[in-house]
């Protein structure tokens, strides 16, 4: 079964040099429920903004529905 979301080696740095996410790997499959939790500033929102295409990652790849 292929994942509906596949993230490989994703990294993103903000313009001020803040490292928001580093080398994230994630696979989400159809009918799977996940929770993304962590403290403020952990990169949760940045991850979703890169998945939605609002932010361009520094490196890595994102595939949504292949």
C-alpha positions as CSV (number, residue, x, y, z in Angstrom):
1,X,0.0,0.0,0.0
2,X,1.3,3.4,-1.0
3,X,1.3,6.3,1.5
4,X,-1.0,9.2,0.9
5,X,1.6,11.5,2.4
6,X,5.3,10.7,2.1
7,X,8.0,13.0,3.5
8,X,11.7,12.3,3.1
9,X,14.6,14.1,4.7
10,X,12.7,17.4,4.9
11,X,14.5,20.4,6.4
12,X,13.5,24.1,6.6
13,X,15.3,27.2,8.0
14,X,13.8,30.6,8.4
15,X,15.5,33.7,6.9
16,X,16.8,34.7,10.4
17,X,18.7,31.4,10.6
18,X,16.3,29.6,12.9
19,X,16.3,25.9,12.1
20,X,12.6,25.0,12.2
21,X,12.6,21.3,11.1
22,X,15.6,19.1,10.3
23,X,15.6,15.8,8.3
24,X,12.0,14.8,8.9
25,X,10.8,11.4,7.5
26,X,7.1,10.6,7.7
27,X,4.6,8.3,5.9
28,X,0.9,8.5,6.4
29,X,-1.4,5.8,5.0
30,X,-5.0,5.9,4.0
31,X,-7.4,5.6,7.0
32,X,-4.6,6.2,9.4
33,X,-5.0,8.6,12.2
34,X,-2.0,10.5,13.5
35,X,-1.3,13.3,16.0
36,X,1.5,15.8,15.7
37,X,2.4,17.0,19.2
38,X,5.2,19.0,20.7
39,X,6.1,22.2,22.6
40,X,5.8,25.7,21.1
41,X,8.5,26.3,18.6
42,X,9.0,22.6,17.8
43,X,8.1,23.0,14.1
44,X,4.6,21.6,13.9
45,X,3.1,24.6,12.0
46,X,6.2,24.8,9.8
47,X,5.8,21.2,8.8
48,X,2.2,21.7,7.8
49,X,3.0,24.9,5.9
50,X,5.6,23.0,3.9
51,X,3.2,20.1,3.2
52,X,0.6,22.7,2.0
53,X,3.2,24.3,-0.3
54,X,3.1,27.7,1.5
55,X,6.7,27.3,2.5
56,X,9.4,25.9,0.3
57,X,11.6,23.4,2.1
58,X,15.4,23.8,2.2
59,X,15.9,20.2,1.3
60,X,13.9,16.9,1.0
61,X,10.8,15.9,-0.7
62,X,7.0,15.9,-0.1
63,X,4.6,13.7,-2.0
64,X,0.8,14.0,-1.4
65,X,-1.2,11.4,-3.2
66,X,1.9,10.5,-5.2
